[in-house]
Amino acid sequence: MNAEPYVIYSAVAAAVTCLLLGMLAAATFRERRRRGRDAALRTKYLHILMLSLTAPAPTPPLFPQLRRPGARLLLAEAVAGVVAVTYGLDPAPLRRVVARYGIDSWLMTRARRRRGYRRARYLALLSRLPVDGAVAEAAGRYVRSRNRYVRFYALAVRLAADPATALRQMGEYPYPFSAAEVAEIMALLRRGMLPVAYGPLMASPLSNLRKVGLCIVRQFGIEEAEAQLLRIVAEDEVEELGLEALYTLCSMRRPLGRGEVAARVARLTPAQRKALLRHMAFEGYTPGALRRLFDPADRPYYESLVRSYKRSLA
């Protein structure tokens, strides 16, 4: 049997493999170099932005290499990064940068040309920039998108552009907020972009507004809202909201020996009861707090939870 064809085949296969490995190594090297250049350019843009904020000038600063592919996206990310880590910042200098270099219109164009998660990515970045009403109006077309990320970040763009109408816009949003979406709204609020009081939110008949109100009370520990929390625990027909209000009371370490709380706990499923017990143990409630809320059979489970957190039983 002639082995020469197999030798030729093996040599060709080895050569092709070496070629492919060489191409892969070259592509990996190019990608590393590109990431390094991007990181250096993003840092330079951040430095220029911070200098422009500490020493405001009538004209926007100059940014190098903006004609380089991907540089405009790096500048948009740099502006969004500055907005994300500051509070009460005067948006005028950053708004001039966004307008001067057309970052908002550039991102909006990219969003129009993409679909699904890529469109949501550009809208999410746009929601972190100081934009004007025209951009918010353009983003409004996506509020009823079939993709929940696209429609929520379209709403976020509108909230950032016109905070004065935040209550109305959130109330008119036709889809229930997820926990992640409420967290995004809270990020806008913490940056000072949404001047929203918890009172009107908690008293609203709209589920989405009450979700945001509960999150505000929980994160900032507003004890004055206890009466409203108890009302939601007792009366709210949306089971998710009643349970969230109960968890909020626990997070604030408020007394739970109330009739409203006992009635809500009695309606919980076994899985929900165990989850609540775990949360109470984490928050440091003593077994005495269980007497009006849970059956005696739940006490051994709760005590084992307390021991697992190495807390002292009172």
C-alpha positions as CSV (number, residue, x, y, z in Angstrom):
1,M,0.0,0.0,0.0
2,N,1.4,3.4,-1.0
3,A,1.6,5.7,2.0
4,E,2.6,8.8,0.0
5,P,-1.0,10.3,-0.2
6,Y,-1.4,10.1,3.5
7,V,2.0,11.8,4.1
8,I,0.9,14.6,1.7
9,Y,-2.5,14.9,3.4
10,S,-0.9,15.0,6.9
11,A,1.6,17.7,5.8
12,V,-1.2,19.8,4.2
13,A,-3.4,19.4,7.4
14,A,-0.5,20.4,9.6
15,A,0.2,23.5,7.4
16,V,-3.4,24.6,7.4
17,T,-3.5,24.1,11.2
18,C,-0.4,26.2,11.7
19,L,-1.8,28.9,9.4
20,L,-5.1,29.0,11.3
21,L,-3.3,29.1,14.7
22,G,-1.1,31.9,13.4
23,M,-4.2,33.9,12.2
24,L,-5.8,33.3,15.6
25,A,-2.8,34.5,17.4
26,A,-2.5,37.6,15.2
27,A,-6.2,38.4,15.7
28,T,-5.8,38.0,19.5
29,F,-2.8,40.3,19.5
30,R,-4.6,42.9,17.5
31,E,-7.7,42.7,19.8
32,R,-5.4,43.2,22.9
33,R,-3.7,46.2,21.3
34,R,-7.1,47.7,20.4
35,R,-8.4,47.2,23.9
36,G,-5.2,48.8,25.3
37,R,-5.6,51.8,23.0
38,D,-9.3,52.1,23.9
39,A,-8.5,52.0,27.6
40,A,-5.8,54.7,27.3
41,L,-8.1,56.9,25.1
42,R,-11.0,56.5,27.5
43,T,-8.8,57.5,30.4
44,K,-7.6,60.6,28.5
45,Y,-11.2,61.6,27.7
46,L,-12.1,61.2,31.4
47,H,-9.2,63.4,32.4
48,I,-10.3,66.1,29.9
49,L,-13.9,65.9,31.1
50,M,-12.9,66.3,34.8
51,L,-10.7,69.2,34.0
52,S,-13.5,70.9,32.1
53,L,-15.8,70.4,35.2
54,T,-13.3,71.8,37.7
55,A,-12.4,74.8,35.5
56,P,-15.5,75.5,33.3
57,A,-14.9,77.2,30.0
58,P,-17.4,78.9,27.6
59,T,-16.6,76.4,24.9
60,P,-16.4,72.6,25.1
61,P,-12.9,71.0,25.4
62,L,-11.2,69.4,22.5
63,F,-10.9,65.6,22.4
64,P,-8.1,64.0,20.4
65,Q,-8.5,61.1,17.9
66,L,-12.3,61.5,17.6
67,R,-12.1,60.4,13.9
68,R,-10.7,57.1,15.0
69,P,-13.2,54.2,14.7
70,G,-14.9,53.7,18.0
71,A,-13.7,56.9,19.6
72,R,-17.1,58.6,19.7
73,L,-18.5,55.6,21.6
74,L,-15.5,55.9,24.0
75,L,-16.4,59.5,24.6
76,A,-20.0,58.7,25.2
77,E,-19.0,56.0,27.7
78,A,-16.7,58.5,29.4
79,V,-19.4,61.1,29.8
80,A,-21.9,58.5,31.1
81,G,-19.2,57.3,33.6
82,V,-18.8,60.8,34.9
83,V,-22.6,61.2,35.3
84,A,-22.9,57.8,37.0
85,V,-20.4,58.6,39.8
86,T,-21.4,62.1,40.6
87,Y,-24.3,63.7,42.4
88,G,-25.8,67.1,42.0
89,L,-23.5,67.8,39.1
90,D,-24.2,70.9,37.0
91,P,-25.1,69.2,33.7
92,A,-24.5,72.3,31.5
93,P,-20.8,71.6,30.7
94,L,-21.5,67.9,29.9
95,R,-24.5,68.9,27.9
96,R,-22.3,71.3,25.8
97,V,-19.9,68.4,25.1
98,V,-22.8,66.1,24.1
99,A,-24.2,68.8,21.8
100,R,-20.9,70.0,20.4
101,Y,-19.8,66.5,19.3
102,G,-23.3,65.2,18.4
103,I,-23.0,62.2,20.8
104,D,-26.7,62.0,21.4
105,S,-27.7,62.1,17.8
106,W,-24.9,59.6,17.0
107,L,-26.2,57.2,19.6
108,M,-29.8,57.6,18.4
109,T,-28.8,56.9,14.8
110,R,-27.0,53.7,16.0
111,A,-30.1,52.7,18.0
112,R,-32.3,53.1,14.9
113,R,-30.0,50.9,12.8
114,R,-29.8,48.1,15.3
115,R,-32.4,45.7,16.8
116,G,-33.0,43.9,20.0
117,Y,-30.3,44.0,22.7
118,R,-27.9,46.1,20.5
119,R,-30.6,48.8,20.3
120,A,-31.2,48.5,24.0
121,R,-27.4,49.0,24.6
122,Y,-27.3,52.3,22.8
123,L,-30.5,53.5,24.5
124,A,-29.1,52.5,27.9
125,L,-26.0,54.6,27.2
126,L,-28.1,57.5,26.0
127,S,-30.2,57.4,29.2
128,R,-27.0,58.2,31.2
129,L,-26.2,61.3,29.2
130,P,-27.6,64.9,29.6
131,V,-29.9,65.0,26.6
132,D,-32.6,67.3,25.3
133,G,-36.3,66.9,24.5
134,A,-35.7,66.2,20.8
135,V,-33.7,63.0,21.7
136,A,-36.4,62.0,24.2
137,E,-39.1,62.4,21.5
138,A,-37.1,60.3,19.1
139,A,-36.6,57.6,21.8
140,G,-40.4,57.6,22.5
141,R,-41.1,55.5,19.5
142,Y,-39.5,52.5,21.2
143,V,-41.5,52.7,24.5
144,R,-43.9,50.0,23.1
145,S,-41.2,47.8,21.6
146,R,-41.7,44.0,21.9
147,N,-38.2,43.8,23.5
148,R,-38.6,44.8,27.2
149,Y,-35.1,46.1,27.4
150,V,-35.6,48.4,24.5
151,R,-38.9,49.8,25.7
152,F,-37.6,50.3,29.3
153,Y,-34.4,52.1,28.2
154,A,-36.5,54.3,25.9
155,L,-38.5,55.3,28.9
156,A,-35.2,55.9,30.8
157,V,-34.1,58.3,28.1
158,R,-37.3,60.2,28.4
159,L,-37.0,60.3,32.2
160,A,-33.5,61.7,32.1
161,A,-34.4,64.3,29.5
162,D,-37.5,65.6,31.3
163,P,-37.4,64.7,35.0
164,A,-40.3,67.1,35.8
165,T,-42.7,64.7,34.0
166,A,-41.3,61.5,35.7
167,L,-44.4,60.6,37.6
168,R,-46.6,60.9,34.6
169,Q,-44.3,59.0,32.3
170,M,-43.8,56.1,34.8
171,G,-47.6,56.1,35.4
172,E,-48.3,55.8,31.7
173,Y,-45.8,53.1,31.1
174,P,-48.0,50.1,30.1
175,Y,-45.7,47.3,31.4
176,P,-44.9,46.2,35.0
177,F,-41.5,47.2,36.2
178,S,-39.1,44.4,37.1
179,A,-36.8,44.6,40.1
180,A,-33.9,45.4,37.8
181,E,-35.8,48.2,36.1
182,V,-36.8,49.7,39.5
183,A,-33.1,49.6,40.3
184,E,-32.3,51.6,37.2
185,I,-34.8,54.2,38.1
186,M,-33.3,54.4,41.6
187,A,-29.9,55.0,40.0
188,L,-31.4,58.0,38.2
189,L,-32.8,59.2,41.5
190,R,-29.6,58.8,43.4
191,R,-27.8,60.9,40.7
192,G,-30.2,63.7,41.4
193,M,-31.8,63.4,38.0
194,L,-35.3,62.5,39.3
195,P,-36.7,64.9,41.9
196,V,-39.4,62.4,43.1
197,A,-40.9,62.3,46.6
198,Y,-41.9,58.9,48.0
199,G,-45.3,60.1,49.3
200,P,-47.2,60.5,46.0
201,L,-45.6,57.3,44.8
202,M,-46.8,55.2,47.8
203,A,-50.3,56.7,47.6
204,S,-50.6,56.2,43.8
205,P,-53.2,53.6,42.6
206,L,-50.6,52.6,39.9
207,S,-48.5,49.5,40.7
208,N,-45.4,50.7,39.0
209,L,-45.3,54.0,41.0
210,R,-45.9,52.1,44.3
211,K,-43.0,49.8,43.4
212,V,-40.7,52.8,43.0
213,G,-42.0,54.3,46.2
214,L,-41.4,51.1,48.2
215,C,-37.8,51.0,46.8
216,I,-37.2,54.6,47.9
217,V,-38.5,53.9,51.4
218,R,-36.5,50.7,51.7
219,Q,-33.2,52.1,50.4
220,F,-33.3,55.3,52.5
221,G,-34.9,53.8,55.6
222,I,-37.7,56.3,55.8
223,E,-39.4,55.3,59.0
224,E,-42.1,58.0,58.6
225,A,-43.6,55.8,55.8
226,E,-44.4,53.0,58.2
227,A,-48.2,53.7,58.3
228,Q,-48.3,53.7,54.4
229,L,-46.3,50.4,54.4
230,L,-48.8,48.8,56.8
231,R,-51.7,50.0,54.6
232,I,-50.1,48.4,51.5
233,V,-49.4,45.2,53.5
234,A,-53.0,45.0,54.6
235,E,-54.9,46.3,51.6
236,D,-52.9,45.9,48.4
237,E,-54.5,43.5,46.0
238,V,-51.2,43.0,44.1
239,E,-49.6,40.2,46.1
240,E,-46.1,41.1,45.0
241,L,-46.5,44.7,46.3
242,G,-47.9,43.5,49.7
243,L,-45.0,41.1,50.1
244,E,-42.5,43.8,49.1
245,A,-44.0,46.2,51.7
246,L,-43.6,43.4,54.3
247,Y,-39.9,42.9,53.3
248,T,-39.4,46.7,53.5
249,L,-40.7,46.7,57.1
250,C,-38.3,43.9,57.9
251,S,-35.3,45.7,56.3
252,M,-36.1,48.8,58.4
253,R,-36.3,46.5,61.5
254,R,-39.8,47.8,62.4
255,P,-42.0,45.9,64.9
256,L,-43.9,43.2,63.1
257,G,-46.5,42.3,65.8
258,R,-49.3,44.1,63.9
259,G,-52.6,42.7,62.8
260,E,-52.0,43.8,59.2
261,V,-48.7,41.9,59.1
262,A,-50.2,38.7,60.7
263,A,-53.0,38.7,58.2
264,R,-50.5,39.0,55.3
265,V,-48.2,36.3,56.7
266,A,-51.2,33.9,57.1
267,R,-51.8,34.1,53.3
268,L,-48.2,33.2,52.4
269,T,-47.4,29.9,50.8
270,P,-45.0,27.6,52.7
271,A,-42.1,28.6,50.4
272,Q,-42.8,32.3,51.0
273,R,-43.0,31.8,54.7
274,K,-39.6,30.1,54.8
275,A,-38.2,32.9,52.6
276,L,-39.6,35.5,55.0
277,L,-38.1,33.6,58.0
278,R,-34.7,33.7,56.3
279,H,-35.0,37.4,55.8
280,M,-36.0,38.0,59.4
281,A,-33.1,36.0,60.6
282,F,-30.7,38.0,58.5
283,E,-32.2,41.2,59.8
284,G,-31.7,40.1,63.4
285,Y,-35.3,39.5,64.6
286,T,-35.5,37.4,67.8
287,P,-37.8,34.3,68.1
288,G,-40.2,36.4,70.2
289,A,-41.1,38.3,67.1
290,L,-42.5,35.1,65.6
291,R,-45.2,34.4,68.2
292,R,-48.0,36.4,66.5
293,L,-46.9,35.6,63.0
294,F,-45.9,32.0,62.6
295,D,-46.9,28.6,64.0
296,P,-44.8,27.0,66.8
297,A,-43.6,24.4,64.3
298,D,-41.7,27.2,62.5
299,R,-39.6,28.0,65.6
300,P,-37.0,25.2,65.3
301,Y,-36.3,26.2,61.6
302,Y,-36.0,29.9,62.6
303,E,-33.6,29.1,65.5
304,S,-31.4,27.0,63.2
305,L,-31.3,30.0,60.9
306,V,-30.3,32.3,63.7
307,R,-27.5,30.0,64.7
308,S,-26.3,29.9,61.1
309,Y,-25.9,33.7,61.3
310,K,-24.1,33.3,64.6
311,R,-26.5,35.7,66.3
312,S,-27.5,35.6,70.0
313,L,-31.0,34.4,70.8
314,A,-32.9,36.8,73.1
